[in-house]
Amino acid sequence: MDLASYADFAVRLVNSEEPDRGTDSLGSVDAVRALFGAPSRASALADESDLPRLRAVRTRLRGVFEAAAEGEDVRAVDLLNSLMVEYPVSPLVSGHDDLDATGRPNWHLHLADNAPTAAANYAAVACMGLAIHLTELGVDRLGICQASPCRNAYLDTSTNRSRRYCSDRCATRANVAAYRARKRQEAQRALAAAQA
């Protein structure tokens, strides 16, 4: 697995809660397992004790994204570094059952597969992935959706660093709202001009 792709773990965790809408999908052990995507040794470790741990990590990761979105690079990095100290990675070389064309294992790194809890594994992987993304692409590539009331986190992978929304749905909704607001203003100006 591409180590930078582990940054998606951070996005999935942060977006498991929508504070402005009062929703939290991280409410069960099954929800913890679902965060991992594919079944793994780490996801099999999930139990009730992982819920409050992951919620605490989620809050701190949201702080990283918010600081980055506000242009506070040093604060974002400091917050991420404090998480990485608390949740260190333990890389392991793995080959799974995946063989290359010559019949040899496709060796690759896994991060934190030997962590003692599902929460510790998830946090270590999410933080390391986010750190790789941040150092390779820049702090300004971490964002918070500008479509109200969304506030989801996203990773900007656009070529021109122009992403402002977490999804096409939010971008469309924001663009339609802006268009309607412009049309209302034009109608009010036309009405005021006609009354003058």
VODOMI-455724 format. One record per residue: chain; residue in three letters; residue number from 0; x, y, z of N, C-alpha, C, O in turn. Coordinates in steps of 0.1 Angstrom, whole numbers. Layout:
# residues N
('A', 'ALA', NUM, (X, Y, Z), (X, Y, Z), (X, Y, Z), (X, Y, Z));
...
This chain:
# residues 196
('A', 'MET', 0, (8, -12, 0), (0, 0, 0), (9, 12, 0), (19, 13, 7));
('A', 'ASP', 1, (5, 22, -8), (12, 35, -8), (10, 42, 6), (-1, 44, 10));
('A', 'LEU', 2, (21, 45, 12), (20, 50, 26), (12, 63, 27), (5, 66, 37));
('A', 'ALA', 3, (13, 71, 16), (5, 84, 16), (-10, 81, 16), (-18, 89, 21));
('A', 'SER', 4, (-14, 70, 11), (-28, 67, 11), (-34, 65, 25), (-46, 65, 27));
('A', 'TYR', 5, (-25, 62, 35), (-30, 61, 48), (-36, 74, 54), (-42, 74, 64));
('A', 'ALA', 6, (-33, 85, 47), (-39, 98, 51), (-54, 98, 50), (-61, 105, 58));
('A', 'ASP', 7, (-59, 89, 41), (-74, 88, 41), (-80, 82, 54), (-91, 85, 57));
('A', 'PHE', 8, (-72, 75, 62), (-76, 71, 75), (-80, 82, 83), (-90, 82, 91));
('A', 'ALA', 9, (-71, 93, 83), (-74, 105, 91), (-87, 112, 86), (-95, 116, 95));
('A', 'VAL', 10, (-89, 113, 73), (-101, 119, 68), (-113, 111, 72), (-123, 117, 76));
('A', 'ARG', 11, (-113, 98, 71), (-124, 90, 74), (-128, 91, 89), (-140, 92, 93));
('A', 'LEU', 12, (-118, 92, 98), (-120, 93, 112), (-126, 107, 115), (-136, 108, 122));
('A', 'VAL', 13, (-120, 117, 110), (-125, 131, 113), (-140, 132, 107), (-148, 138, 114));
('A', 'ASN', 14, (-142, 127, 96), (-156, 128, 90), (-166, 119, 95), (-177, 118, 91));
('A', 'SER', 15, (-162, 110, 105), (-172, 102, 111), (-181, 110, 121), (-191, 105, 126));
('A', 'GLU', 16, (-177, 122, 123), (-186, 132, 131), (-188, 144, 123), (-179, 150, 116));
('A', 'GLU', 17, (-200, 149, 123), (-204, 162, 117), (-209, 171, 128), (-221, 171, 131));
('A', 'PRO', 18, (-200, 178, 135), (-204, 186, 147), (-215, 196, 145), (-223, 198, 153));
('A', 'ASP', 19, (-214, 203, 133), (-225, 213, 131), (-238, 207, 128), (-249, 214, 130));
('A', 'ARG', 20, (-239, 194, 124), (-251, 187, 122), (-255, 178, 134), (-266, 173, 134));
('A', 'GLY', 21, (-246, 177, 143), (-249, 169, 155), (-249, 154, 152), (-256, 146, 159));
('A', 'THR', 22, (-242, 149, 142), (-241, 135, 139), (-228, 129, 142), (-218, 135, 141));
('A', 'ASP', 23, (-228, 116, 146), (-216, 109, 150), (-219, 94, 146), (-226, 87, 152));
('A', 'SER', 24, (-212, 90, 135), (-213, 76, 131), (-204, 66, 138), (-205, 54, 135));
('A', 'LEU', 25, (-196, 71, 147), (-187, 63, 155), (-194, 59, 168), (-190, 63, 179));
('A', 'GLY', 26, (-203, 50, 166), (-211, 46, 178), (-211, 32, 182), (-218, 28, 191));
('A', 'SER', 27, (-203, 24, 175), (-203, 9, 178), (-190, 3, 174), (-182, 9, 167));
('A', 'VAL', 28, (-188, -9, 179), (-175, -16, 175), (-175, -19, 160), (-165, -18, 153));
('A', 'ASP', 29, (-187, -22, 154), (-188, -24, 140), (-184, -11, 132), (-178, -12, 122));
('A', 'ALA', 30, (-187, 1, 137), (-183, 13, 131), (-168, 15, 132), (-162, 20, 122));
('A', 'VAL', 31, (-162, 10, 142), (-147, 11, 143), (-141, 2, 133), (-132, 6, 126));
('A', 'ARG', 32, (-146, -10, 132), (-141, -20, 122), (-143, -14, 108), (-135, -16, 99));
('A', 'ALA', 33, (-154, -8, 105), (-157, -2, 92), (-147, 9, 88), (-144, 11, 76));
('A', 'LEU', 34, (-142, 16, 98), (-132, 26, 95), (-119, 21, 88), (-113, 27, 80));
('A', 'PHE', 35, (-116, 8, 92), (-104, 2, 86), (-106, -2, 71), (-96, -4, 64));
('A', 'GLY', 36, (-118, -2, 67), (-121, -7, 53), (-121, -22, 53), (-131, -28, 57));
('A', 'ALA', 37, (-110, -28, 48), (-109, -42, 47), (-106, -48, 61), (-100, -42, 69));
('A', 'PRO', 38, (-112, -60, 63), (-109, -67, 76), (-93, -69, 77), (-86, -72, 68));
('A', 'SER', 39, (-89, -68, 90), (-75, -69, 92), (-73, -74, 107), (-83, -74, 114));
('A', 'ARG', 40, (-61, -77, 110), (-58, -81, 124), (-61, -70, 134), (-67, -72, 144));
('A', 'ALA', 41, (-58, -57, 130), (-61, -46, 138), (-76, -44, 140), (-81, -41, 151));
('A', 'SER', 42, (-84, -45, 129), (-98, -43, 130), (-105, -54, 139), (-115, -51, 145));
('A', 'ALA', 43, (-99, -66, 138), (-104, -77, 147), (-102, -74, 162), (-109, -80, 170));
('A', 'LEU', 44, (-93, -66, 165), (-90, -62, 179), (-101, -53, 185), (-101, -51, 197));
('A', 'ALA', 45, (-109, -46, 176), (-118, -36, 181), (-127, -41, 192), (-133, -52, 191));
('A', 'ASP', 46, (-129, -32, 202), (-139, -35, 212), (-144, -21, 217), (-140, -11, 212));
('A', 'GLU', 47, (-153, -22, 227), (-159, -9, 232), (-149, 1, 237), (-152, 13, 236));
('A', 'SER', 48, (-138, -3, 242), (-128, 6, 247), (-122, 15, 236), (-116, 26, 239));
('A', 'ASP', 49, (-123, 11, 224), (-117, 18, 213), (-126, 31, 209), (-121, 40, 204));
('A', 'LEU', 50, (-139, 30, 213), (-148, 41, 209), (-143, 55, 215), (-141, 64, 208));
('A', 'PRO', 51, (-142, 56, 228), (-137, 69, 234), (-123, 73, 230), (-120, 84, 228));
('A', 'ARG', 52, (-115, 63, 228), (-101, 66, 224), (-101, 72, 210), (-94, 82, 207));
('A', 'LEU', 53, (-108, 66, 200), (-109, 71, 187), (-116, 84, 186), (-113, 93, 178));
('A', 'ARG', 54, (-126, 86, 194), (-133, 99, 195), (-123, 110, 199), (-124, 121, 194));
('A', 'ALA', 55, (-115, 107, 209), (-105, 117, 213), (-95, 120, 202), (-91, 132, 200));
('A', 'VAL', 56, (-90, 110, 195), (-81, 112, 184), (-88, 120, 173), (-81, 128, 167));
('A', 'ARG', 57, (-100, 117, 171), (-108, 124, 160), (-108, 139, 163), (-106, 147, 154));
('A', 'THR', 58, (-111, 142, 175), (-111, 157, 179), (-98, 163, 177), (-97, 174, 172));
('A', 'ARG', 59, (-87, 156, 180), (-74, 162, 179), (-70, 163, 164), (-64, 172, 159));
('A', 'LEU', 60, (-74, 153, 156), (-71, 153, 141), (-79, 164, 135), (-74, 171, 126));
('A', 'ARG', 61, (-91, 166, 139), (-99, 178, 134), (-92, 191, 136), (-92, 200, 128));
('A', 'GLY', 62, (-86, 192, 148), (-78, 204, 151), (-66, 206, 141), (-63, 217, 138));
('A', 'VAL', 63, (-60, 195, 137), (-49, 196, 127), (-55, 201, 114), (-49, 211, 108));
('A', 'PHE', 64, (-66, 196, 109), (-72, 201, 97), (-77, 215, 98), (-75, 223, 89));
('A', 'GLU', 65, (-83, 219, 109), (-88, 232, 111), (-76, 242, 111), (-77, 253, 105));
('A', 'ALA', 66, (-65, 239, 118), (-54, 248, 119), (-48, 249, 105), (-44, 261, 101));
('A', 'ALA', 67, (-47, 239, 97), (-42, 240, 84), (-51, 248, 75), (-46, 257, 67));
('A', 'ALA', 68, (-64, 246, 76), (-74, 254, 68), (-73, 269, 72), (-76, 278, 63));
('A', 'GLU', 69, (-69, 272, 84), (-68, 286, 89), (-55, 292, 86), (-52, 303, 89));
('A', 'GLY', 70, (-46, 284, 79), (-33, 289, 76), (-23, 289, 87), (-12, 295, 86));
('A', 'GLU', 71, (-26, 282, 98), (-17, 281, 109), (-9, 268, 108), (-11, 259, 115));
('A', 'ASP', 72, (1, 269, 99), (9, 257, 96), (16, 251, 108), (16, 239, 110));
('A', 'VAL', 73, (23, 260, 116), (31, 255, 127), (22, 249, 137), (25, 238, 143));
('A', 'ARG', 74, (10, 254, 140), (1, 248, 149), (-4, 235, 144), (-5, 225, 152));
('A', 'ALA', 75, (-7, 234, 131), (-12, 221, 126), (-1, 210, 127), (-4, 199, 131));
('A', 'VAL', 76, (12, 214, 124), (23, 204, 125), (25, 201, 140), (27, 189, 143));
('A', 'ASP', 77, (24, 210, 149), (26, 207, 163), (15, 198, 168), (18, 188, 176));
('A', 'LEU', 78, (3, 200, 164), (-8, 191, 168), (-6, 177, 163), (-8, 167, 170));
('A', 'LEU', 79, (-2, 176, 150), (1, 163, 144), (13, 156, 151), (12, 144, 154));
('A', 'ASN', 80, (23, 164, 154), (35, 158, 160), (32, 152, 174), (36, 142, 178));
('A', 'SER', 81, (23, 159, 181), (20, 154, 195), (12, 141, 194), (13, 132, 202));
('A', 'LEU', 82, (4, 140, 183), (-4, 127, 181), (6, 116, 177), (5, 105, 182));
('A', 'MET', 83, (16, 119, 169), (25, 109, 165), (34, 104, 176), (39, 93, 176));
('A', 'VAL', 84, (37, 113, 186), (45, 109, 197), (37, 99, 206), (42, 89, 211));
('A', 'GLU', 85, (24, 102, 207), (15, 94, 215), (12, 81, 208), (9, 70, 214));
('A', 'TYR', 86, (11, 81, 195), (7, 69, 187), (18, 66, 177), (17, 69, 165));
('A', 'PRO', 87, (30, 61, 181), (41, 58, 172), (38, 47, 162), (30, 38, 165));
('A', 'VAL', 88, (44, 47, 151), (42, 37, 141), (52, 26, 144), (63, 28, 148));
('A', 'SER', 89, (49, 14, 140), (58, 2, 141), (57, -5, 127), (49, -14, 125));
('A', 'PRO', 90, (65, 0, 118), (64, -6, 105), (69, -21, 104), (78, -25, 111));
('A', 'LEU', 91, (62, -28, 96), (65, -42, 94), (65, -45, 79), (56, -39, 71));
('A', 'VAL', 92, (74, -53, 74), (74, -57, 60), (64, -68, 58), (65, -78, 66));
('A', 'SER', 93, (56, -67, 48), (46, -78, 47), (45, -82, 32), (48, -74, 23));
('A', 'GLY', 94, (41, -94, 30), (40, -99, 16), (26, -105, 13), (22, -107, 2));
('A', 'HIS', 95, (18, -107, 24), (5, -113, 23), (5, -125, 14), (15, -133, 14));
('A', 'ASP', 96, (-5, -127, 7), (-6, -138, -3), (-4, -133, -17), (-5, -140, -27));
('A', 'ASP', 97, (-1, -120, -18), (1, -113, -31), (14, -116, -37), (25, -113, -31));
('A', 'LEU', 98, (15, -123, -48), (27, -127, -55), (29, -119, -67), (20, -115, -74));
('A', 'ASP', 99, (42, -116, -70), (45, -109, -83), (45, -119, -94), (42, -131, -92));
('A', 'ALA', 100, (50, -114, -106), (50, -123, -118), (59, -135, -117), (57, -145, -123));
('A', 'THR', 101, (69, -134, -108), (79, -145, -107), (75, -154, -96), (82, -164, -93));
('A', 'GLY', 102, (63, -152, -89), (59, -160, -78), (64, -157, -65), (62, -164, -55));
('A', 'ARG', 103, (71, -145, -64), (77, -141, -51), (67, -131, -45), (59, -124, -52));
('A', 'PRO', 104, (67, -129, -32), (58, -120, -25), (61, -105, -30), (72, -102, -32));
('A', 'ASN', 105, (50, -98, -31), (51, -83, -33), (54, -77, -19), (44, -74, -12));
('A', 'TRP', 106, (66, -75, -16), (69, -69, -3), (65, -54, -2), (68, -47, -12));
('A', 'HIS', 107, (59, -50, 9), (56, -37, 11), (55, -34, 26), (55, -43, 34));
('A', 'LEU', 108, (54, -21, 30), (53, -18, 44), (39, -17, 49), (30, -12, 42));
('A', 'HIS', 109, (37, -22, 61), (25, -19, 68), (29, -11, 81), (39, -14, 87));
('A', 'LEU', 110, (20, -2, 85), (23, 6, 96), (15, 1, 108), (3, 0, 107));
('A', 'ALA', 111, (21, -1, 119), (15, -4, 132), (6, -16, 133), (-3, -17, 141));
('A', 'ASP', 112, (9, -26, 124), (1, -39, 125), (2, -46, 138), (-6, -55, 141));
('A', 'ASN', 113, (12, -43, 146), (14, -50, 159), (10, -41, 171), (14, -44, 182));
('A', 'ALA', 114, (2, -30, 168), (-2, -22, 179), (-12, -30, 188), (-19, -39, 184));
('A', 'PRO', 115, (-12, -26, 201), (-20, -35, 211), (-35, -33, 210), (-42, -42, 214));
('A', 'THR', 116, (-40, -22, 204), (-55, -20, 203), (-58, -15, 189), (-49, -10, 182));
('A', 'ALA', 117, (-70, -17, 185), (-75, -12, 173), (-74, 4, 172), (-70, 9, 162));
('A', 'ALA', 118, (-77, 10, 183), (-75, 25, 183), (-61, 29, 181), (-58, 39, 174));
('A', 'ALA', 119, (-52, 23, 188), (-37, 26, 187), (-33, 24, 173), (-25, 32, 167));
('A', 'ASN', 120, (-37, 13, 167), (-33, 10, 153), (-39, 21, 144), (-31, 26, 135));
('A', 'TYR', 121, (-51, 23, 145), (-58, 33, 136), (-52, 47, 137), (-49, 53, 127));
('A', 'ALA', 122, (-50, 51, 149), (-44, 64, 152), (-30, 65, 146), (-27, 75, 140));
('A', 'ALA', 123, (-22, 55, 148), (-8, 56, 143), (-8, 56, 128), (0, 64, 122));
('A', 'VAL', 124, (-16, 48, 121), (-16, 48, 107), (-22, 61, 101), (-16, 67, 92));
('A', 'ALA', 125, (-33, 66, 107), (-39, 79, 103), (-29, 90, 104), (-27, 98, 95));
('A', 'CYS', 126, (-22, 91, 115), (-13, 102, 118), (-1, 101, 109), (4, 111, 103));
('A', 'MET', 127, (5, 89, 107), (16, 88, 98), (13, 91, 83), (20, 98, 76));
('A', 'GLY', 128, (1, 86, 79), (-3, 89, 66), (-5, 104, 64), (-2, 110, 53));
('A', 'LEU', 129, (-11, 111, 73), (-13, 125, 73), (0, 132, 73), (2, 142, 65));
('A', 'ALA', 130, (10, 127, 80), (23, 134, 81), (30, 132, 67), (36, 142, 62));
('A', 'ILE', 131, (29, 121, 61), (35, 119, 47), (28, 128, 37), (35, 135, 29));
('A', 'HIS', 132, (15, 129, 38), (7, 138, 29), (12, 152, 31), (14, 159, 21));
('A', 'LEU', 133, (12, 156, 43), (16, 170, 47), (30, 173, 42), (33, 184, 37));
('A', 'THR', 134, (40, 164, 45), (54, 167, 41), (56, 167, 26), (65, 174, 21));
('A', 'GLU', 135, (49, 158, 19), (51, 157, 5), (44, 168, -3), (49, 173, -13));
('A', 'LEU', 136, (32, 172, 1), (24, 181, -6), (22, 195, 0), (19, 205, -7));
('A', 'GLY', 137, (24, 196, 13), (23, 209, 20), (11, 209, 30), (1, 202, 28));
('A', 'VAL', 138, (12, 217, 40), (1, 219, 50), (-11, 224, 44), (-22, 221, 48));
('A', 'ASP', 139, (-10, 233, 34), (-22, 239, 28), (-30, 229, 20), (-40, 232, 14));
('A', 'ARG', 140, (-25, 216, 19), (-33, 206, 12), (-43, 199, 21), (-50, 189, 17));
('A', 'LEU', 141, (-43, 203, 34), (-53, 198, 43), (-64, 208, 44), (-61, 220, 46));
('A', 'GLY', 142, (-77, 205, 43), (-87, 215, 44), (-100, 210, 51), (-102, 199, 54));
('A', 'ILE', 143, (-108, 220, 53), (-121, 218, 59), (-131, 224, 49), (-129, 235, 44));
('A', 'CYS', 144, (-141, 216, 46), (-151, 220, 35), (-157, 233, 38), (-161, 236, 50));
('A', 'GLN', 145, (-158, 242, 28), (-163, 255, 30), (-178, 256, 27), (-184, 267, 28));
('A', 'ALA', 146, (-185, 245, 24), (-199, 245, 22), (-206, 244, 36), (-204, 234, 43));
('A', 'SER', 147, (-214, 253, 39), (-220, 253, 52), (-232, 244, 51), (-239, 244, 41));
('A', 'PRO', 148, (-235, 236, 61), (-229, 234, 74), (-219, 222, 74), (-217, 217, 85));
('A', 'CYS', 149, (-214, 218, 63), (-207, 205, 62), (-195, 204, 71), (-196, 197, 81));
('A', 'ARG', 150, (-184, 212, 69), (-172, 212, 78), (-165, 198, 78), (-157, 195, 87));
('A', 'ASN', 151, (-166, 190, 68), (-159, 178, 66), (-144, 181, 63), (-141, 191, 56));
('A', 'ALA', 152, (-135, 172, 67), (-121, 174, 63), (-119, 168, 49), (-126, 159, 45));
('A', 'TYR', 153, (-108, 173, 42), (-105, 167, 29), (-90, 169, 27), (-83, 177, 34));
('A', 'LEU', 154, (-85, 161, 18), (-71, 162, 13), (-71, 168, -1), (-77, 162, -10));
('A', 'ASP', 155, (-65, 179, -3), (-65, 186, -16), (-54, 179, -24), (-42, 181, -21));
('A', 'THR', 156, (-58, 172, -35), (-48, 166, -44), (-49, 172, -58), (-44, 167, -67));
('A', 'SER', 157, (-56, 183, -58), (-57, 190, -71), (-44, 195, -76), (-35, 198, -68));
('A', 'THR', 158, (-42, 197, -89), (-29, 202, -94), (-27, 216, -91), (-15, 220, -90));
('A', 'ASN', 159, (-37, 224, -89), (-35, 239, -87), (-39, 243, -73), (-41, 255, -70));
('A', 'ARG', 160, (-40, 234, -63), (-42, 237, -49), (-55, 245, -48), (-56, 255, -40));
('A', 'SER', 161, (-66, 241, -55), (-78, 250, -55), (-90, 243, -48), (-100, 249, -48));
('A', 'ARG', 162, (-88, 232, -43), (-100, 225, -37), (-105, 233, -25), (-97, 237, -16));
('A', 'ARG', 163, (-118, 234, -24), (-124, 241, -12), (-136, 233, -6), (-141, 237, 4));
('A', 'TYR', 164, (-139, 222, -12), (-150, 214, -8), (-146, 199, -6), (-137, 195, -13));
('A', 'CYS', 165, (-153, 192, 2), (-150, 178, 5), (-155, 169, -6), (-150, 158, -8));
('A', 'SER', 166, (-165, 173, -14), (-171, 165, -24), (-177, 173, -35), (-179, 185, -34));
('A', 'ASP', 167, (-180, 166, -46), (-187, 173, -57), (-201, 178, -52), (-206, 188, -57));
('A', 'ARG', 168, (-207, 170, -44), (-220, 174, -39), (-220, 187, -31), (-228, 196, -34));
('A', 'CYS', 169, (-210, 189, -23), (-209, 201, -15), (-205, 213, -24), (-211, 224, -23));
('A', 'ALA', 170, (-197, 210, -34), (-193, 221, -44), (-205, 225, -52), (-207, 237, -53));
('A', 'THR', 171, (-213, 216, -56), (-225, 219, -64), (-235, 227, -55), (-241, 237, -60));
('A', 'ARG', 172, (-237, 222, -43), (-247, 229, -34), (-242, 243, -31), (-250, 252, -31));
('A', 'ALA', 173, (-229, 245, -29), (-224, 259, -26), (-225, 268, -39), (-229, 279, -38));
('A', 'ASN', 174, (-222, 262, -50), (-223, 270, -63), (-238, 274, -66), (-241, 285, -70));
('A', 'VAL', 175, (-247, 265, -64), (-262, 268, -66), (-266, 278, -56), (-273, 288, -60));
('A', 'ALA', 176, (-262, 277, -43), (-266, 287, -33), (-260, 301, -37), (-267, 311, -36));
('A', 'ALA', 177, (-248, 301, -42), (-241, 314, -46), (-249, 320, -58), (-251, 332, -59));
('A', 'TYR', 178, (-252, 311, -68), (-260, 316, -79), (-273, 322, -75), (-277, 332, -80));
('A', 'ARG', 179, (-280, 315, -67), (-294, 320, -62), (-292, 333, -55), (-301, 342, -56));
('A', 'ALA', 180, (-282, 334, -47), (-280, 347, -39), (-277, 358, -49), (-282, 369, -47));
('A', 'ARG', 181, (-269, 356, -59), (-266, 366, -70), (-279, 370, -77), (-282, 382, -79));
('A', 'LYS', 182, (-287, 360, -80), (-300, 363, -87), (-309, 371, -78), (-316, 380, -83));
('A', 'ARG', 183, (-310, 368, -65), (-318, 376, -56), (-313, 390, -55), (-321, 400, -55));
('A', 'GLN', 184, (-300, 392, -54), (-294, 406, -54), (-297, 413, -67), (-301, 425, -66));
('A', 'GLU', 185, (-296, 407, -78), (-299, 413, -91), (-314, 418, -91), (-317, 428, -96));
('A', 'ALA', 186, (-323, 409, -86), (-337, 412, -86), (-340, 423, -76), (-348, 432, -80));
('A', 'GLN', 187, (-333, 424, -65), (-336, 435, -55), (-330, 448, -61), (-337, 458, -59));
('A', 'ARG', 188, (-319, 448, -68), (-314, 460, -74), (-323, 465, -85), (-326, 477, -87));
('A', 'ALA', 189, (-328, 455, -93), (-338, 459, -104), (-350, 465, -98), (-356, 475, -103));
('A', 'LEU', 190, (-355, 459, -87), (-367, 464, -81), (-365, 478, -75), (-373, 487, -76));
('A', 'ALA', 191, (-353, 480, -68), (-350, 493, -63), (-348, 504, -74), (-353, 515, -72));
('A', 'ALA', 192, (-343, 500, -85), (-341, 509, -96), (-355, 513, -102), (-357, 524, -106));
('A', 'ALA', 193, (-364, 503, -103), (-377, 506, -108), (-385, 515, -99), (-393, 523, -104));
('A', 'GLN', 194, (-383, 514, -86), (-391, 522, -76), (-385, 536, -75), (-391, 545, -70));
('A', 'ALA', 195, (-373, 538, -80), (-366, 551, -78), (-370, 561, -88), (-365, 572, -88));
